[in-house]
Amino acid sequence: MEVLVKERLSGVAEVSLSYSPKVRPSQRPTVTSAKDAYEILMGFWNLDQIELRESFCVMLLNRNLRVLGVVELSRGGISSTVADTRMIFGVALKACACSIIVAHNHPSGDLKASSADIKVTNKLVEAGRILELPVNDHLIVTREGYLSLAEEGYLD
């Protein structure tokens, strides 16, 4: 019986984790404010598409709030994109992040949070509590500025 199980499992894909940092820890930027996060994100964001389509990104942070990386998780259309909770936290857990900042853009340039934005934020904050991986902020970004849902009181 045990041999039969091993034979069936030999056809299953192997899962492995690796970590290949390109930057020394002391050289990684530190995020101590929404403004810091926005400036880092704008260096990452595809500015040729920021006013064309929505994208959703996650910034991965270590215990000292230094940036481990930024990952674009989805690219949508003119007025929406997907914020998949499992994908967001799957990436964060694989990167051994201690906290995250999520962000998406509004191609319209409007820096007002929609009810859907607030609902997603609440869902992510709750998932982060359960996983002991806090969501430090959710930024809505445009070429001209940002809105921090943490500063607006939505992450309490």
C-alpha positions in Angstrom: 0.0 0.0 0.0 2.8 2.4 1.0 4.7 1.8 -2.3 1.5 2.4 -4.3 1.0 5.8 -2.6 4.6 6.8 -3.2 4.2 5.9 -6.9 1.1 8.0 -7.3 2.8 11.0 -5.5 5.9 10.8 -7.6 3.9 12.4 -10.4 3.0 15.4 -8.2 4.9 18.7 -8.7 7.6 19.5 -6.3 7.2 22.7 -4.3 10.4 24.5 -3.3 11.1 27.8 -1.8 14.2 29.9 -2.5 15.3 33.4 -1.6 17.9 35.2 -3.7 18.2 38.8 -2.5 19.9 41.1 -4.9 20.2 43.9 -2.3 21.9 43.8 1.1 19.4 44.4 4.0 21.0 47.7 5.0 20.5 49.0 1.4 16.8 48.2 1.3 14.5 51.2 1.6 12.6 51.7 4.9 8.9 52.5 4.9 7.9 54.7 7.9 5.0 56.6 6.3 2.5 56.4 3.5 4.6 58.9 1.6 7.6 56.6 1.7 5.5 53.7 0.4 4.1 55.9 -2.4 7.5 57.1 -3.5 8.8 53.5 -3.7 5.7 52.3 -5.5 6.0 55.1 -8.1 9.5 53.9 -8.9 8.0 50.5 -9.5 4.7 51.3 -11.2 4.4 51.2 -15.0 3.7 55.0 -15.5 2.8 54.3 -19.1 -0.3 52.5 -17.9 -1.1 54.1 -14.6 -3.9 56.2 -16.3 -4.9 53.4 -18.6 -5.7 50.4 -16.5 -5.9 49.3 -12.8 -3.2 47.2 -11.2 -2.9 45.8 -7.8 0.4 45.4 -6.0 1.7 44.2 -2.7 4.8 45.6 -1.0 6.5 43.1 1.3 8.2 44.3 4.4 10.5 42.7 7.0 10.4 43.3 10.7 12.3 46.6 10.4 9.9 47.9 7.8 12.5 47.4 5.0 11.2 46.5 1.6 11.8 42.9 0.6 10.1 43.5 -2.7 7.0 44.8 -4.6 4.9 42.4 -6.6 2.2 43.2 -9.2 -0.5 40.6 -8.5 -3.1 41.7 -11.1 -3.7 43.9 -14.0 -7.3 44.7 -14.8 -9.3 47.1 -16.9 -10.2 50.7 -16.8 -12.2 50.6 -13.6 -11.3 47.4 -11.7 -8.8 44.8 -11.0 -8.7 41.6 -8.8 -7.3 41.7 -5.2 -7.2 38.0 -4.5 -6.6 37.5 -0.8 -5.0 34.0 -1.2 -2.6 35.3 -3.8 -1.7 38.4 -1.7 -1.0 36.4 1.5 0.5 33.5 -0.4 3.2 35.7 -1.9 3.8 37.4 1.5 4.1 34.1 3.3 6.5 32.7 0.7 8.7 35.8 1.0 8.6 35.5 4.8 7.3 39.1 5.0 6.4 40.4 8.5 3.9 42.9 7.2 2.5 44.2 3.9 1.3 47.3 2.2 -1.2 46.9 -0.6 -1.8 49.4 -3.4 -3.8 49.9 -6.5 -4.2 52.8 -8.9 -7.2 54.7 -10.1 -6.7 55.5 -13.8 -9.3 58.2 -13.5 -7.0 60.1 -11.2 -9.7 60.2 -8.5 -8.2 59.7 -5.0 -11.5 58.8 -3.3 -11.9 55.2 -1.9 -14.8 53.4 -3.3 -17.0 51.1 -1.1 -15.3 48.2 -2.9 -11.9 49.5 -1.9 -13.0 49.8 1.7 -14.5 46.3 1.6 -11.3 44.7 0.2 -9.3 46.6 2.8 -11.4 45.3 5.7 -11.1 41.7 4.3 -7.4 41.9 3.9 -6.9 43.4 7.4 -8.9 40.6 8.9 -7.0 37.9 7.0 -3.8 39.6 8.1 -4.9 39.4 11.8 -5.6 35.7 11.5 -2.2 35.0 9.8 -0.3 37.4 12.1 0.8 39.2 9.0 -0.5 42.8 9.4 -1.6 45.0 6.5 0.1 48.3 7.4 -1.7 50.3 4.7 -3.7 50.3 1.5 -2.8 53.0 -0.9 -4.7 54.3 -3.8 -2.2 55.8 -6.2 -2.3 58.1 -9.1 0.5 59.9 -11.0 -0.3 63.0 -9.0 -0.7 61.6 -5.4 -2.1 59.0 -3.1 -4.7 58.2 -0.6 -3.7 56.2 2.5 -6.6 54.2 3.9 -4.6 53.8 7.1 -4.4 57.6 7.5 -8.2 57.8 6.7 -8.9 55.4 9.6 -10.0 52.3 7.7 -7.4 49.9 9.1 -8.4 50.1 12.7 
